[in-house]
Amino acid sequence: MKNAHHAKPKVYVQVVQHLSPGGIETMALEMADEIERSNNNRCYVISLEGDYPTAVAHWSRLAKHQSQVIFLNKKPGWRMSTVWQLVQLFKQLKADVIHSHHIGPLIYAGLAARIAQVPGRIHTEHDAWHLQSRKRRWLEQLALTIGQPKLVADAKLVRSAMQQAGLSYPSQVICNGIDSRKFIAGDQQQALAALGLSHWNNNKTLTPVVMGCAGRLVKEKGYHILLQAMQQLPEHYLLLIAGDGPLKTTLQQQAEQLGVAHRVQWLGAVNNMLPFYQALNIYTMASLKEGLPLSPLEAQSCGIPVVLTDVGGCSEAICPETGYLSKPQCSKTLAANLQKVMQEQQKTADRNHSPRNFITQCRDLAVMVKAYQNLV
């Protein structure tokens, strides 16, 4: 941040589509807290959709952000009235910086920020697969032209995909970061106890290897591939899944059919992720699509190595010394890499090779927020 000790406090407003458990939404809340830690800045997060009572009922962490979050309860479809709502809000809040995440907020907040004459404007693209649609490309280009924000990609691969899609607008890369002060290593047995899993061990002769994955239970997250990999792993490999979604019943049925249901625990939505990560030996994702995901950053900050599929910005979210990338939609490669990680862990207990070092040096929240503040 430029002249941090002498700069005038600013009012930042982030705009997201909705506030439900997810990577972008978590990052927006973490950014809001980090922005407010310094120089008496103020930061609000506006959700275009939904209302506070419904949102907090599904995501209890919103309660501690009640004074920062604003819901517009926008109905489906294009709503010009939402633009005017935002214009009035930006003026009322005396906003200095508007920061939109994804295309819907870009369209609404970009136009409103220009009308309200907000001087600082930023937009972040968290993935670029939606730009494969000609209509989306046209809308994005139009919204950028109207809003004229500083355009940021959250990964090098996202920026490359934006350029390949023909998006003719100057952009830069600021990689996602997480709060390494919050996500720290802990005692595995205590963490399992906190999750109510003290006695979860189906193999009495081998020490269990606890793997974990977090995210919505949707096709794009590749849980069906992960369950196939489970079938190829030894019996003492166990799996914790944190998240909920429309495919839960289907995935549970698949686990039964594959004969691995007794080795899988479905935790549902987890509000405190710290004990979840601390309970693991490995964090893994079998995603088919990603931007630069936050959950593997949080896991590595807790000293947990990761195995991810090589999609989106996953290659930029992984410690090169301790993690592995797997071929997408290939359960065999995923299973092999999960075992390789454990073999590497057993060879060395050298703390210098902890993936936490990668996070604190390259993917820390404070570094990310400072980079955004330097834009305006």
ZAKEBA-998900 format. One record per residue (C-alpha): residue number from 1; residue in one letter; chain; x, y, z. Coordinates in Angstrom, 3 decimals. Each point is the difference from the previous one (the first is absolute). Layout:
N
[node NUM "a" "A" [X Y Z]];
...
This chain:
376
[node 1 "m" "A" [0.000 0.000 0.000]];
[node 2 "k" "A" [1.412 3.368 -0.975]];
[node 3 "n" "A" [1.159 2.043 3.011]];
[node 4 "a" "A" [-2.070 -2.243 2.263]];
[node 5 "h" "A" [0.619 2.047 3.159]];
[node 6 "h" "A" [-0.976 3.324 -1.563]];
[node 7 "a" "A" [-2.672 -0.913 -2.553]];
[node 8 "k" "A" [-3.541 1.223 0.565]];
[node 9 "p" "A" [-2.415 -2.797 1.055]];
[node 10 "k" "A" [-2.141 -1.296 -2.847]];
[node 11 "v" "A" [-3.389 -1.632 -0.364]];
[node 12 "y" "A" [0.186 -3.210 -2.049]];
[node 13 "v" "A" [-3.097 -1.756 -1.341]];
[node 14 "q" "A" [0.177 -3.504 -1.434]];
[node 15 "v" "A" [-2.905 -1.292 -2.096]];
[node 16 "v" "A" [-0.744 -3.721 -0.382]];
[node 17 "q" "A" [-2.890 -1.909 -1.564]];
[node 18 "h" "A" [-1.018 -1.739 3.231]];
[node 19 "l" "A" [1.344 -0.748 3.476]];
[node 20 "s" "A" [-0.080 -3.748 0.485]];
[node 21 "p" "A" [2.878 -2.349 0.913]];
[node 22 "g" "A" [2.549 0.151 -2.811]];
[node 23 "g" "A" [3.513 1.070 -0.915]];
[node 24 "i" "A" [-0.774 3.432 -1.442]];
[node 25 "e" "A" [-2.373 0.857 2.830]];
[node 26 "t" "A" [2.493 -1.130 2.651]];
[node 27 "m" "A" [2.737 2.038 -1.634]];
[node 28 "a" "A" [-2.204 3.114 -0.086]];
[node 29 "l" "A" [-0.670 -0.276 3.756]];
[node 30 "e" "A" [3.672 -0.672 0.787]];
[node 31 "m" "A" [1.011 2.995 -2.137]];
[node 32 "a" "A" [-2.510 2.185 1.827]];
[node 33 "d" "A" [1.535 -0.925 3.352]];
[node 34 "e" "A" [3.556 0.537 -1.244]];
[node 35 "i" "A" [-0.845 3.397 -1.519]];
[node 36 "e" "A" [-1.522 1.150 3.292]];
[node 37 "r" "A" [3.063 -1.071 2.006]];
[node 38 "s" "A" [2.041 2.929 -1.266]];
[node 39 "n" "A" [-0.308 3.775 -0.184]];
[node 40 "n" "A" [-3.633 0.133 1.224]];
[node 41 "n" "A" [-1.288 -1.072 -3.398]];
[node 42 "r" "A" [-3.604 -1.212 -0.303]];
[node 43 "c" "A" [-1.116 -2.849 -2.233]];
[node 44 "y" "A" [-3.486 -1.206 -0.906]];
[node 45 "v" "A" [-1.085 -3.049 -2.002]];
[node 46 "i" "A" [-3.165 0.367 -2.084]];
[node 47 "s" "A" [-1.827 -3.139 -1.127]];
[node 48 "l" "A" [-2.221 0.547 -3.037]];
[node 49 "e" "A" [-2.169 -2.994 0.857]];
[node 50 "g" "A" [-1.587 -1.247 3.204]];
[node 51 "d" "A" [-0.790 1.460 3.411]];
[node 52 "y" "A" [1.900 -0.054 3.276]];
[node 53 "p" "A" [-2.276 -2.307 2.095]];
[node 54 "t" "A" [-0.034 -2.698 -2.681]];
[node 55 "a" "A" [3.720 0.323 -0.731]];
[node 56 "v" "A" [1.133 -0.147 3.638]];
[node 57 "a" "A" [-2.245 -3.023 0.606]];
[node 58 "h" "A" [2.021 -1.866 -2.655]];
[node 59 "w" "A" [3.397 1.544 0.854]];
[node 60 "s" "A" [0.393 0.879 3.666]];
[node 61 "r" "A" [3.365 1.777 -0.461]];
[node 62 "l" "A" [-1.937 2.924 -1.520]];
[node 63 "a" "A" [-1.216 0.884 3.498]];
[node 64 "k" "A" [3.367 1.507 0.937]];
[node 65 "h" "A" [-0.076 2.067 -3.214]];
[node 66 "q" "A" [-3.529 1.364 0.532]];
[node 67 "s" "A" [1.171 3.627 0.065]];
[node 68 "q" "A" [1.941 -0.487 -3.249]];
[node 69 "v" "A" [-2.451 -1.898 -2.226]];
[node 70 "i" "A" [-2.885 1.462 -2.010]];
[node 71 "f" "A" [-2.562 -2.034 -1.967]];
[node 72 "l" "A" [-1.982 1.356 -2.958]];
[node 73 "n" "A" [-2.258 -3.056 -0.454]];
[node 74 "k" "A" [0.126 0.373 -3.786]];
[node 75 "k" "A" [-2.475 -2.206 -1.888]];
[node 76 "p" "A" [1.063 -2.054 -3.051]];
[node 77 "g" "A" [0.546 1.781 -3.292]];
[node 78 "w" "A" [1.301 3.449 -0.922]];
[node 79 "r" "A" [-1.095 2.674 2.491]];
[node 80 "m" "A" [0.813 3.637 -0.758]];
[node 81 "s" "A" [-1.385 0.829 3.451]];
[node 82 "t" "A" [2.981 -1.893 1.483]];
[node 83 "v" "A" [2.380 2.437 -1.707]];
[node 84 "w" "A" [-1.810 2.941 1.621]];
[node 85 "q" "A" [0.035 -1.780 3.366]];
[node 86 "l" "A" [3.766 -0.319 -0.309]];
[node 87 "v" "A" [0.436 3.619 -1.087]];
[node 88 "q" "A" [-1.836 1.172 3.125]];
[node 89 "l" "A" [1.928 -2.411 2.223]];
[node 90 "f" "A" [3.372 1.061 -1.388]];
[node 91 "k" "A" [-0.874 3.641 0.646]];
[node 92 "q" "A" [-1.417 -0.733 3.448]];
[node 93 "l" "A" [3.093 -1.974 1.018]];
[node 94 "k" "A" [2.278 2.652 -1.540]];
[node 95 "a" "A" [1.841 -2.761 -1.812]];
[node 96 "d" "A" [3.556 0.641 -1.174]];
[node 97 "v" "A" [0.545 -3.417 -1.609]];
[node 98 "i" "A" [-2.439 -2.456 -1.616]];
[node 99 "h" "A" [1.283 -3.560 -0.455]];
[node 100 "s" "A" [-2.183 -2.445 -1.967]];
[node 101 "h" "A" [0.419 -3.769 -0.218]];
[node 102 "h" "A" [-1.260 -1.849 -3.101]];
[node 103 "i" "A" [-2.087 1.141 -2.938]];
[node 104 "g" "A" [-3.394 0.759 1.646]];
[node 105 "p" "A" [1.468 2.339 2.618]];
[node 106 "l" "A" [2.256 1.508 -2.693]];
[node 107 "i" "A" [-3.021 0.984 -2.103]];
[node 108 "y" "A" [-2.019 1.490 2.855]];
[node 109 "a" "A" [2.755 1.465 2.154]];
[node 110 "g" "A" [2.066 1.226 -2.952]];
[node 111 "l" "A" [-2.865 2.050 -1.420]];
[node 112 "a" "A" [-1.074 1.248 3.435]];
[node 113 "a" "A" [3.553 1.008 0.937]];
[node 114 "r" "A" [0.328 2.088 -3.169]];
[node 115 "i" "A" [-3.345 1.714 0.628]];
[node 116 "a" "A" [0.886 0.631 3.661]];
[node 117 "q" "A" [3.463 1.202 -1.096]];
[node 118 "v" "A" [1.861 -2.308 2.386]];
[node 119 "p" "A" [3.705 0.687 -0.715]];
[node 120 "g" "A" [1.441 -3.466 0.714]];
[node 121 "r" "A" [-1.345 -2.962 -1.977]];
[node 122 "i" "A" [1.333 -3.585 -0.038]];
[node 123 "h" "A" [-1.364 -3.200 -1.517]];
[node 124 "t" "A" [1.345 -3.512 0.653]];
[node 125 "e" "A" [-0.523 -2.984 -2.278]];
[node 126 "h" "A" [0.235 -3.243 1.980]];
[node 127 "d" "A" [-0.306 -2.319 -3.000]];
[node 128 "a" "A" [-0.403 0.434 -3.725]];
[node 129 "w" "A" [-1.878 -3.108 -1.124]];
[node 130 "h" "A" [-3.250 2.026 -0.194]];
[node 131 "l" "A" [1.630 2.108 -2.754]];
[node 132 "q" "A" [-0.297 -2.986 -2.336]];
[node 133 "s" "A" [-3.519 1.337 -0.563]];
[node 134 "r" "A" [-0.104 2.653 -2.733]];
[node 135 "k" "A" [-2.774 1.860 1.835]];
[node 136 "r" "A" [2.027 0.036 3.239]];
[node 137 "r" "A" [3.080 1.324 -1.819]];
[node 138 "w" "A" [-2.049 2.793 -1.538]];
[node 139 "l" "A" [-1.591 0.898 3.343]];
[node 140 "e" "A" [3.338 -0.031 1.803]];
[node 141 "q" "A" [1.674 2.211 -2.606]];
[node 142 "l" "A" [-2.930 2.437 0.091]];
[node 143 "a" "A" [-0.059 0.126 3.806]];
[node 144 "l" "A" [3.755 0.600 0.162]];
[node 145 "t" "A" [-0.246 2.758 -2.593]];
[node 146 "i" "A" [-2.783 1.719 1.952]];
[node 147 "g" "A" [1.355 -0.517 3.512]];
[node 148 "q" "A" [3.689 0.481 -0.874]];
[node 149 "p" "A" [1.318 -1.837 3.088]];
[node 150 "k" "A" [3.505 -1.256 0.648]];
[node 151 "l" "A" [-0.357 -3.599 -1.217]];
[node 152 "v" "A" [1.607 -2.757 2.068]];
[node 153 "a" "A" [0.293 -3.742 -0.634]];
[node 154 "d" "A" [0.469 -2.125 3.114]];
[node 155 "a" "A" [2.406 -2.359 -1.798]];
[node 156 "k" "A" [2.356 0.113 -2.981]];
[node 157 "l" "A" [-2.041 -2.688 -1.697]];
[node 158 "v" "A" [-3.201 2.034 0.395]];
[node 159 "r" "A" [1.675 3.011 -1.591]];
[node 160 "s" "A" [1.268 -2.152 -2.866]];
[node 161 "a" "A" [-3.485 -1.422 -0.552]];
[node 162 "m" "A" [-1.470 3.513 -0.020]];
[node 163 "q" "A" [2.493 1.029 -2.672]];
[node 164 "q" "A" [-0.678 -3.148 -2.045]];
[node 165 "a" "A" [-3.718 0.771 0.178]];
[node 166 "g" "A" [0.775 3.291 -1.755]];
[node 167 "l" "A" [-0.699 2.284 2.940]];
[node 168 "s" "A" [1.702 3.208 -1.124]];
[node 169 "y" "A" [0.454 1.786 3.311]];
[node 170 "p" "A" [3.219 0.490 1.998]];
[node 171 "s" "A" [0.296 -2.371 2.952]];
[node 172 "q" "A" [2.418 -1.114 2.683]];
[node 173 "v" "A" [0.348 -2.957 2.372]];
[node 174 "i" "A" [-0.473 0.095 3.778]];
[node 175 "c" "A" [-0.083 -3.542 1.352]];
[node 176 "n" "A" [-2.498 -0.926 2.693]];
[node 177 "g" "A" [1.295 -0.037 3.548]];
[node 178 "i" "A" [-1.208 -1.316 3.349]];
[node 179 "d" "A" [0.516 1.065 3.612]];
[node 180 "s" "A" [3.015 -2.016 1.135]];
[node 181 "r" "A" [-0.452 1.403 3.526]];
[node 182 "k" "A" [-3.289 -1.885 0.276]];
[node 183 "f" "A" [0.913 -3.250 -1.776]];
[node 184 "i" "A" [2.769 -1.645 2.017]];
[node 185 "a" "A" [1.171 -3.538 0.725]];
[node 186 "g" "A" [-1.626 -1.863 2.886]];
[node 187 "d" "A" [-0.314 -3.364 1.725]];
[node 188 "q" "A" [-1.700 -2.521 -2.290]];
[node 189 "q" "A" [-1.636 -2.030 2.779]];
[node 190 "q" "A" [-1.415 3.101 1.679]];
[node 191 "a" "A" [-1.342 1.187 -3.349]];
[node 192 "l" "A" [-1.678 -3.360 -0.674]];
[node 193 "a" "A" [-1.540 0.166 3.473]];
[node 194 "a" "A" [-1.323 3.506 -0.754]];
[node 195 "l" "A" [-1.712 -1.466 -3.070]];
[node 196 "g" "A" [-1.435 -2.854 2.071]];
[node 197 "l" "A" [2.221 -2.566 -1.714]];
[node 198 "s" "A" [2.303 -1.132 2.821]];
[node 199 "h" "A" [-0.682 -3.693 -0.589]];
[node 200 "w" "A" [-0.325 0.042 -3.777]];
[node 201 "n" "A" [2.493 -2.676 -0.971]];
[node 202 "n" "A" [-1.111 -2.998 -1.993]];
[node 203 "n" "A" [3.418 -1.632 -0.104]];
[node 204 "k" "A" [1.486 -1.115 3.324]];
[node 205 "t" "A" [3.422 -0.961 -1.345]];
[node 206 "l" "A" [0.953 3.041 -2.101]];
[node 207 "t" "A" [-0.019 3.663 0.989]];
[node 208 "p" "A" [-2.801 1.695 -1.958]];
[node 209 "v" "A" [0.809 2.485 -2.736]];
[node 210 "v" "A" [-2.641 2.723 0.203]];
[node 211 "m" "A" [-0.682 1.828 -3.253]];
[node 212 "g" "A" [-2.344 2.939 -0.398]];
[node 213 "c" "A" [-1.798 1.994 -2.633]];
[node 214 "a" "A" [-2.232 3.065 0.379]];
[node 215 "g" "A" [-2.446 1.604 -2.393]];
[node 216 "r" "A" [-3.532 -0.128 -1.336]];
[node 217 "l" "A" [-1.201 -3.432 -1.037]];
[node 218 "v" "A" [-0.381 0.794 -3.686]];
[node 219 "k" "A" [1.301 -1.656 -3.161]];
[node 220 "e" "A" [2.741 2.580 -0.602]];
[node 221 "k" "A" [1.748 -0.986 3.253]];
[node 222 "g" "A" [0.596 -3.562 -1.256]];
[node 223 "y" "A" [-1.004 -1.859 3.167]];
[node 224 "h" "A" [-1.028 -2.991 -2.137]];
[node 225 "i" "A" [3.637 -0.290 -1.138]];
[node 226 "l" "A" [1.243 0.278 3.579]];
[node 227 "l" "A" [-2.289 -2.838 1.111]];
[node 228 "q" "A" [1.324 -2.147 -2.862]];
[node 229 "a" "A" [3.525 0.736 1.242]];
[node 230 "m" "A" [-1.047 -1.058 3.510]];
[node 231 "q" "A" [-0.857 -3.445 -1.373]];
[node 232 "q" "A" [3.610 -0.322 -1.213]];
[node 233 "l" "A" [1.568 1.016 3.326]];
[node 234 "p" "A" [0.796 -2.255 2.983]];
[node 235 "e" "A" [-2.638 -0.490 2.698]];
[node 236 "h" "A" [1.750 2.286 2.488]];
[node 237 "y" "A" [-0.468 3.013 -2.306]];
[node 238 "l" "A" [-2.999 1.949 1.299]];
[node 239 "l" "A" [-1.788 2.997 -1.507]];
[node 240 "l" "A" [-1.672 3.020 1.618]];
[node 241 "i" "A" [-2.267 2.098 -2.219]];
[node 242 "a" "A" [-0.993 3.491 1.172]];
[node 243 "g" "A" [-2.824 1.517 -2.010]];
[node 244 "d" "A" [-3.544 -0.459 -1.169]];
[node 245 "g" "A" [-1.778 0.167 -3.309]];
[node 246 "p" "A" [-2.467 -1.555 -2.437]];
[node 247 "l" "A" [2.087 -3.123 -0.716]];
[node 248 "k" "A" [0.323 -1.162 3.614]];
[node 249 "t" "A" [-2.436 -2.926 -0.262]];
[node 250 "t" "A" [1.384 -1.064 -3.397]];
[node 251 "l" "A" [3.578 0.046 1.320]];
[node 252 "q" "A" [-0.930 -1.913 3.134]];
[node 253 "q" "A" [-1.632 -2.649 -2.174]];
[node 254 "q" "A" [3.152 -0.163 -2.142]];
[node 255 "a" "A" [2.117 -0.498 3.128]];
[node 256 "e" "A" [-2.241 -2.930 0.997]];
[node 257 "q" "A" [0.250 -1.556 -3.466]];
[node 258 "l" "A" [3.795 0.336 -0.007]];
[node 259 "g" "A" [0.249 -1.597 3.442]];
[node 260 "v" "A" [1.708 3.023 1.592]];
[node 261 "a" "A" [-2.905 1.536 1.950]];
[node 262 "h" "A" [1.438 -1.217 3.344]];
[node 263 "r" "A" [3.166 2.018 -0.694]];
[node 264 "v" "A" [-1.742 3.282 -0.876]];
[node 265 "q" "A" [-1.413 2.547 2.448]];
[node 266 "w" "A" [-2.421 2.641 -1.336]];
[node 267 "l" "A" [0.315 2.978 2.338]];
[node 268 "g" "A" [-2.360 2.376 -1.801]];
[node 269 "a" "A" [0.678 3.730 0.215]];
[node 270 "v" "A" [2.892 0.643 2.410]];
[node 271 "n" "A" [0.081 3.492 1.505]];
[node 272 "n" "A" [3.385 -0.308 1.719]];
[node 273 "m" "A" [2.401 -1.440 -2.558]];
[node 274 "l" "A" [3.121 0.114 2.183]];
[node 275 "p" "A" [-0.562 -3.344 1.817]];
[node 276 "f" "A" [-1.056 -1.542 -3.314]];
[node 277 "y" "A" [3.395 0.761 -1.560]];
[node 278 "q" "A" [1.904 -0.890 3.178]];
[node 279 "a" "A" [-1.677 -3.446 0.015]];
[node 280 "l" "A" [1.520 -0.897 -3.385]];
[node 281 "n" "A" [3.125 -1.643 -1.321]];
[node 282 "i" "A" [-0.795 1.082 -3.582]];
[node 283 "y" "A" [-2.371 2.511 -1.603]];
[node 284 "t" "A" [-1.252 -0.893 -3.468]];
[node 285 "m" "A" [-2.285 1.247 -2.767]];
[node 286 "a" "A" [-1.100 -1.762 -3.175]];
[node 287 "s" "A" [-1.514 3.110 -1.612]];
[node 288 "l" "A" [-0.946 0.171 -3.665]];
[node 289 "k" "A" [0.006 3.826 0.044]];
[node 290 "e" "A" [1.634 2.509 2.344]];
[node 291 "g" "A" [1.332 3.521 0.227]];
[node 292 "l" "A" [2.675 0.272 2.675]];
[node 293 "p" "A" [-1.669 -1.882 2.882]];
[node 294 "l" "A" [0.345 1.180 3.598]];
[node 295 "s" "A" [-0.520 -3.251 1.913]];
[node 296 "p" "A" [3.340 -1.583 -1.021]];
[node 297 "l" "A" [1.727 3.242 1.036]];
[node 298 "e" "A" [-1.640 -0.203 3.426]];
[node 299 "a" "A" [0.963 -3.683 0.352]];
[node 300 "q" "A" [3.628 0.671 -0.935]];
[node 301 "s" "A" [0.124 2.896 2.466]];
[node 302 "c" "A" [-0.786 -2.654 2.646]];
[node 303 "g" "A" [2.983 -2.031 -1.253]];
[node 304 "i" "A" [-2.134 -2.502 -1.949]];
[node 305 "p" "A" [1.306 -1.075 -3.454]];
[node 306 "v" "A" [-2.457 -0.005 -2.889]];
[node 307 "v" "A" [-0.829 -2.065 -3.080]];
[node 308 "l" "A" [-2.044 1.916 -2.596]];
[node 309 "t" "A" [-1.114 -0.537 -3.561]];
[node 310 "d" "A" [1.859 2.085 -2.553]];
[node 311 "v" "A" [-2.879 2.303 -0.971]];
[node 312 "g" "A" [-0.445 3.771 0.124]];
[node 313 "g" "A" [2.380 1.688 2.413]];
[node 314 "c" "A" [0.667 -3.109 2.123]];
[node 315 "s" "A" [3.618 -0.116 -1.165]];
[node 316 "e" "A" [0.433 3.457 1.586]];
[node 317 "a" "A" [-1.629 -1.106 3.265]];
[node 318 "i" "A" [2.372 -2.859 0.767]];
[node 319 "c" "A" [3.325 -0.107 1.828]];
[node 320 "p" "A" [2.468 -1.288 -2.628]];
[node 321 "e" "A" [2.041 -1.888 2.620]];
[node 322 "t" "A" [-2.760 -1.916 1.794]];
[node 323 "g" "A" [-3.039 -0.202 -2.288]];
[node 324 "y" "A" [-1.051 -1.955 -3.067]];
[node 325 "l" "A" [-2.114 0.821 -3.041]];
[node 326 "s" "A" [-2.127 -2.757 -1.533]];
[node 327 "k" "A" [-1.461 -0.470 -3.447]];
[node 328 "p" "A" [-3.654 1.158 -0.015]];
[node 329 "q" "A" [-2.689 -2.702 0.050]];
[node 330 "c" "A" [2.585 -2.719 0.681]];
[node 331 "s" "A" [-0.634 -1.801 3.279]];
[node 332 "k" "A" [3.028 -2.260 -0.520]];
[node 333 "t" "A" [2.461 2.921 -0.084]];
[node 334 "l" "A" [-1.751 1.650 2.933]];
[node 335 "a" "A" [0.245 -3.164 2.122]];
[node 336 "a" "A" [3.674 -0.464 -0.899]];
[node 337 "n" "A" [0.865 3.583 0.939]];
[node 338 "l" "A" [-1.843 -0.234 3.318]];
[node 339 "q" "A" [2.205 -2.957 0.926]];
[node 340 "k" "A" [3.136 1.791 -1.224]];
[node 341 "v" "A" [-0.702 2.911 2.338]];
[node 342 "m" "A" [-0.187 -2.333 2.986]];
[node 343 "q" "A" [3.219 -1.727 -1.036]];
[node 344 "e" "A" [1.735 3.386 -0.167]];
[node 345 "q" "A" [-1.370 0.965 3.429]];
[node 346 "q" "A" [1.323 -3.202 1.511]];
[node 347 "k" "A" [3.466 0.602 -1.475]];
[node 348 "t" "A" [0.511 3.410 1.547]];
[node 349 "a" "A" [-1.263 1.975 2.962]];
[node 350 "d" "A" [1.990 3.048 -1.057]];
[node 351 "r" "A" [-2.091 3.063 0.915]];
[node 352 "n" "A" [1.882 2.008 -2.637]];
[node 353 "h" "A" [-1.961 -1.972 -2.562]];
[node 354 "s" "A" [-3.371 0.956 1.494]];
[node 355 "p" "A" [-2.439 1.388 -2.602]];
[node 356 "r" "A" [-0.703 2.796 2.486]];
[node 357 "n" "A" [3.204 1.710 -1.127]];
[node 358 "f" "A" [-1.417 0.291 -3.527]];
[node 359 "i" "A" [-3.176 1.640 1.337]];
[node 360 "t" "A" [1.660 2.550 2.283]];
[node 361 "q" "A" [2.419 1.029 -2.748]];
[node 362 "c" "A" [-2.252 -0.115 -3.075]];
[node 363 "r" "A" [-3.732 -0.293 0.832]];
[node 364 "d" "A" [-0.619 2.012 3.141]];
[node 365 "l" "A" [-3.127 2.138 0.438]];
[node 366 "a" "A" [1.884 3.098 1.161]];
[node 367 "v" "A" [2.221 -0.083 -3.106]];
[node 368 "m" "A" [-3.055 -0.366 -2.267]];
[node 369 "v" "A" [-1.947 2.846 1.630]];
[node 370 "k" "A" [3.012 2.315 -0.146]];
[node 371 "a" "A" [0.299 -0.699 -3.735]];
[node 372 "y" "A" [-3.662 0.940 -0.513]];
[node 373 "q" "A" [0.353 3.167 2.080]];
[node 374 "n" "A" [2.990 1.033 -2.079]];
[node 375 "l" "A" [-2.264 0.020 -3.076]];
[node 376 "v" "A" [-2.013 2.922 1.361]];
